Amino acid sequence: MQTNEVTLGALERQIDVSVTLADVERDVAARLQKLARTVKMAGFRPGKVPLKIVEQTYGPQVRGEAIGAAVEKIFGEKVREQNVRVAGYPRIQPKESSVVGNLEFSAVFEIYPEIQLADLSGKSIERPALSVGDAELERTVEILRKQRTVFEAADRAAAEGDRVTVKFAGTKDGEAFQGGSAEDFPFVLGAGSMLPEFEQNVTGLFVGASKTFDLTFPADYQAKDLAGQTVKFEVTVNKVEAPRLPELDGEFAKGLGIADGDVEKMRAEVKANLEREVRRRIQAATKEQAMNLLLEANPIEVPKALVEAESQQLAENARQDMAQRGINIKEMPIEPAWFAEQAVRRVKLGLVLAEVVKKNELHAKPEQIRALVDDYAQSFEDPAEVVKWYYSQPQRIAQAEAIVIEDNVVDWVLKSAQVTEKPVVFDEFMGNIGR
């Protein structure tokens, strides 16, 4: 057997493999002899089928297997000799042989890129800084109260914050349109669930009052046949209900899981949960910066085979997610190409992270995994059961291990780069927490 290697691109290689036909035929004969000892055919006892009949029946299949094994063997020897890591599977194609008695093939494949990690000492990261004080605690408690708002009938005109229930009918050019009518439709004024122009025309109306008005849909409205169009609505108010926040008392505390209704204990638990959430969001924001920095500092080409495999996996994840939501995915085909850009980033990041972990020995330690699981479990009513659930399945622990490894890499980046603390505003940083 002989080989010849050709470089086709930054990561693409070709190895030409020449296999001696005589060697293949010897392997074919050995395989047929072995098969004849166990093969079953009608009219013959097991192991008594004549070799010639076995060859006539299984010869082409066995010859294909022998050729495949010979090519695979020499290909494996060559890549080990060159000390290259093959990404994906090689494309094996037969070639016209220039030597009598030989079979020639070309194997086209991709290799993993060589990664030389960049020096990060001149790079900078801004880590968000936010502490939870009394103001942040009170803000969160108010959000929790608003979540438990009850609405009571109000004998007055509808105002912002009220829940109104309306009957409406919309027409376009005098004709009703799909989704343009309802009998008892509730919404909160100012919550943004309806178009601002619609809410403005309902605000100020009493129960039983009706109003007819024109409304122009935004140019980017989700229903394309209505986008930018002007329609006419007739609205009648059926109910006006004013919001009432619950009192900050023992009953409220019990509703948040404090069995004895101790309000101070409730505040302490809310603060602990808030501090945990702040910490997680700071970690997430810092991790995103660290990952972006690694990608920017270490630009690499990635094998198409790995990107294609990742795109396929992301598409499959999307299919499973939609199926769990009750969506018929047969009516909504999901193409792997939709995820190509995301797949490229994930593959690049995976390769760079693997190199960082290997070069700096950042593998996850058992105590780190346990600490992560314990911290996550604190968000639940029975942390011990959550920990038990995690450790009952190796796959779940593997997921936790991957997170710990990423955290180790982030810590390494923070030690290697220049880190400054950047104070952030609670409401802006926490977004819609608690809503």
N, C-alpha and C positions, 0 to 999 in steps of 0.2 A: 504494500500500500504506500502511496505517496501523496503529499499534500502541497498546496501552493496558496499562500495567503495574500489577499489584495485589500488595500484600504479604499473604501468607497466614499467615506465621509468622516465627519468628526467622530461619530459613534458607530458607523456602519462598516461591517467587515464582510469579506467573502473568502471562504476557504474552498479551494478546488480539491476534491478527493478522488483519488484513483484506486480502484479496488481490483485485485487480480481475480479474473473469472474462475480460475482453477480453485482458489481458496474458497470462493462462494459455493462452488459445486461440492466441495468436500463437506462444507457445513450443511448444505442441503441434504446430502446423503445421510449424514449423521442424524439430522432432524427427522428424516423419513423413517430411518431405522427405529428411532425412539418412539415415533408415533405409531408405527406398525405393531408395537408390543401392547398397545392399549386400545387402538381404534376399534370401533364396533361397526360392522356392516351386515346387512341382511344376508343370510345364507352362510355366514362364517362365524366360527366361534371367536370370542375376544382373543386377540393376539395371534390369530391364524390367518388373517387376511394377507394374501400374497403381496409382496412389496411392490410389484408392478402396478397392481390395482390401486394400492395406496398412493403411488406416485401419480397415476393418472387422475385420481380424485383430488388430491391435496397438493400436488406438485407446484402449481402456480402460487398458491397461498404461501407454502413453505419457502419457495424461492424468494418471494417478496419479503418475507420475514428475515431471511438470511441476509439479503442485500441491505435491508434497513439496519440490522444489527451491526453489519460490517461498517457501514457509513457512520452510524452512531458511535461506534468504538473509536474509529480513527478521528472523528470530530472531537470527541471527549478528550482523547490524548493530546490533540493539538492545542485546545484551549487551555488545558492544564499546563502544557509545556510553555505556552505564552503567558500564563498567569493572568488571564483575563476573565472577567465575570460576565457571563452571557445574560442579557436581558430579554426575557420572553423566549420564544422558540425559533430555531433557525428554519428558513425556507429552503427545502432540499429540492433541487431540480436536476434531472438527468442531462448530460451533455454528450455530444457526439465524440466518441473516443478516437484518439489519433494513434493509439497503440493496440494492435491486435491482441486479443485475450484479456483486455482490461475493460472495466466499467468505470465511467467517469461521471462525477456529480459536482455541483456547486452548492455550497451551503452559505446563504446570506443571512447575517444575523446582526444584532446590535449588542453593544457592550455598555456597561455602566461607566459613567464619566469619572475621571480622576479628579478628586476634589482637594485643593490646597486651601485650607481655611485661612481667611484673611485676618489681619490684626485689627481688633475692634477698639484699641485704646484711643483712637481719634474720633470714634463715633459717640453720639450722645443720645440719651433717653430721658424723657420727662415723665417721672412717675407721679400720678395723681396723688394729692395729699388731701385727706378729708377726715375730720374727727367728728364723732357723734356727741353733741352736747344737748343741753336742755331744749334749745330751739328746734333742733332736728328731731328730737324725741316727740315734742308737742306736735310738730308738723305731721309726723307719721301717725300719731294717735288720732289726729283730726281726719286723716285719710281713712283710717279704719272706721271711724264714726260715719263718714260719708258713705262708705261701702254698705253700711247697715241702715241707710236712710229709709224711713217709711213715708208714704205719701197719704195725706188725708184730704178729704173733700174741702174745697175752698169756695166760699161764696163771694167771689170777686173776679176781676179780669185776669186772664192768664199773664204771668210774668216770667222772666228768666229764672230757671231753676225749677219751675213747676213741671209736673207731668200732665200732659194733655192727651186726651183720647179723642180722635177726630174721625169723621166720615169725610172722605174726599173722592172726587171724580175729576179726572183730567181728560181733556180733549185736544187733539191736534188737527187743525183745519176742520173742526166740527166733528171729528171721529174719535172715539175712545181708543186709547193705545194700551198695549200690554204693560201691566204693572202700574197703571195710572189711577187705580181706584182701590178703595178699602172701606169697610164698614165701621170697624172699631180698631183704629190704629193708634197705639200709645207711643209717645216719645217725650223726652225731656227737653224743654226749651233751653238752648244754649249748650247742649251736649254734643252738637255737631253731627247727629245721626241723620238729619234732614238738611237740605240745601238752605243756606242762610236766608235767601229770599222767601222761601216757604215759611220758615220760622218767623220772620219779620211780619208776615201777613197774619199769622195766627196769634202772635203776641198782642195782648190788649182785648181779645175777644172774651165774652162771657159764655157760660154754658147755654146752649141753644142758639147762639148767634151763628150766622152764616156769612160767608164772604166769597166773592168771585174776583179773581185777579189773574194777570198774565205772569208767566215765569219763563225766563230764558235759561235753558240748560247750558252749563259750561262747555266750551269747545272740546275739552278732553273728557267729557262724560263717558262713563263705562258703556252705556247703551249707545252704540254708534248711530242708530237711526234717530236718536234724540239729541245727540251732541250738537250744540250750537243752535238748536231749534227753540222757537217760542211756542208755548202751549198755554191753555187756559185751565185753571183749577177752580172748582167750587168746593169750599170747605165748610163743614158744620162741626162745631165743638160739642162733643158729647159729655166730656168730663174735664174739670180743672182740679188738680190735686196739688196741694202745697207740700214741700218737703219738711220733714221733721227729723232732726238728728237725735239719736238716742242719748240719754243722760249718761255721763261718765260715772257710773255707779257699779255696785256689786253685780247686777244683772248683766251689765255690759262686759265686765271682767269674766263672768262665767261663760258668756258667749264666745270668748276668746280662749277658752280652755282652762281658766283658773278655777278649780273646783270650789274653793272656799270663797270666791268672789272678792279677794283682797286686791284692791285697786293698785296699791303700791307694788305688790308682787307682779301684777299685770304689766305695769310700767317697766319694771326691771326685766321681765321676759321680752317685752317689745324692744327694749333697748339692746338686749343681748342679740336678738334676731337681726336687728338693724345693723349692729356692729359687724355681725357675721356677713350680712349682705354687702355692706360697704367694703369689707375686706375682700370678698370674692370679686366684686366689680373692679376694685383697684388691681387685683391680681390679673383679671381678664384683660383690662386695658394695658397693663404693663406687658403681659405676655404677647398681645398683638403687636406692640411696638418692637419687642425683642425679635419676634418671628420676621417681621418686615425688615428689620435691620440685618438679620442673617441672610435673607434673600437678596437684599440690595448689595451687601458686602461680598457675596459669593455667587455671582452670576454663573450659571452652568447650563449646558444643553442637556436635555433629557431624552431617553429612548422613547421612540414613538410607541413601542410595544407596551411600555409601562403606562403611558398616557391613555392609550386605548383601553387597557384593562381597568384603569381607574375610572374612566368615563363610563364604561359598562357597569361598574359597581355602583357609581353614583346614580345612574339611571335606574338600576334595580332597587336601590334604596328608596328612590322617589316613587317607584311603582308600589312597593310594599307600604309606604306611608299613605299613599292615596287609597290603596285597598283597605287599610285599617280605618280610613275615614269614610268608608262606604262608597267610594267613587268607582265607577265601572271603568277600569283602565283600558278595556278593549275599545271603548269609544273615545279614549284619549291616549293615543300612542305616545310614548315618551322616547325620544331619540337620544342616544349617548352623545351625539355631537353637540347637544345643548349644553353639556357639562364640560366641554373641552377646555375652556379657559380655567375653570375651577380645578379640573384634573391636572393641568400643567402645574399650577401653583402647588397643589398637594404633593405631587411627585417630587418637584424641586425641593420643597420643604422637607419631605421625608428623607431624601438623600442627604441633604445638608445636616439635618438633625442626627441621622445615623452616624455620620462622620464625627460630629461634635461629641456624641456619646462615646464612640469608640476611642477617640484620641484623648479624651479627658476622664474616662472611666466614670461616667455619670449614670450608671445603671441603677434601677430602683432597689432600695433595701427593704426587707420585710417590714421593719418598723415604720418606714415612710408610708408604705401602702396602708398599714393599719391606722396610722394617724389621719390619713386622708379619708378613709372609710368612716372613722369615728367622727370626724368633723362633719361629714355629710349627714351622718345619722342623727346628729343633734337637731336637725330641722324637723324630725318626726316625733310623734307622741311616744313611741317605744324604741329608743335608739338601739337597744340590745337586739331586738328582732331584726332591725335593718342590717346590723353588722352580721348577724347569723345568715340572713338572706344573701348578702354579698359573698360570704365565704362558702356558701353551699354550691356555687357554680364557678368552675375555673375561668369561664369566659368573662364573668363579671370582675373577677380579680385581675384578669389580664387588661381589662379596660382601665381599672384603677391604676395598674402598673404603668400603662401608657401615659396617663395624666401625670403621674409622679416623675416619669422620665422627662416629660416636657417641662415640668416645674424645675427640675434639676438643670435643664438647659437654660431656662430663663435666669436662674440664679447665677449660672456661669457667665451669661451675657452681661448681667448687671455688674458682676465683678470685673469683667474685661473692659466694659465701656464706661463712659462718664455719665453718671446719673445725677439728675437734679430733681428736687421736689417741686411740683407745680400745684399750688392750692386750687381747688375746684369748688364751684358753687353746688350746694347740696341738690337743689331742685334740678339743675341742668345735668348733673352727673348721674343722678339716680333716675331721672326720667319719670316713667309712670309707675314707679314702685308702689305697690299696695293698691293700685287702681284695678 
